């Protein structure tokens, strides 16, 4: 296996692992982490409540999206 093929396989693995069947969750996690980083850089205590709230909202959205129809 050439280096180029190995790098492509590695990239495909991480793309599938991170985005998989629910890319909106990956985007949501990225946005929540980015917002947390920005608030922490501003030394705002709101970041302590933001990340758990974001996790809860993303979990509810994921369950809602995956529930059986009907």
N, C-alpha and C positions, 0 to 999 in steps of 0.2 A: 504494500500500500504506500503510495507516494505521500509526501508531506501535504500536498494540496488536497488530496482526497481525505486525509486524516483531519485536516482543518475543517473541511466542508462537513464531514460526518459529525465532528464535535459541535459545529455551529447548528446543524440540523437537530442534534440531540437537545441542545439548550433551548432552541426555538420551540420545539415540541414540549419540552418540560415546562417552560415558563408560560407559553401561550396556549398550547394544547387545544382543548375544545372550548375554552372560555377566555378568549382574549380580553373581554371587558373586565374580568377580575384582575388580570395582570395589569391593565391600565389603571384600574381603581387603586390597586396596591401601590403602584408607582406614584400616582397622584397623592395618595395619603402620606407616603413616605416623603415626597417632595414638600408637601405642605408642612409636615412635622419638622423637617429640616429647616425650612424657612422660618417657622415660628420659633424654633430653638435658637436659630441665629439671632433673632430679635430679642431673645431672652424673655419670651412670653410663656407664662405658666399654662396657657391654653393647650399646649402640646400634650400635656399629661392627660387631658380629656379627649383630644382629637383622635389619637391613634386607636384607643379602645372603641370609640364610637364608630370610626371608619371600619374597623374589623367587624363590628356588629352589623352595620349596614351592608357590608359586602357579603357577609354570611346570609343574611335575610334575602338579599337579592339573588344569591346563588341557589338557595333552597326554593325560592319562589319560581325561579327560571327552570329548575329541574323537577318540579313537582309533576305528578301524573296529570294529564288533561282529564277534565270531567269531574 
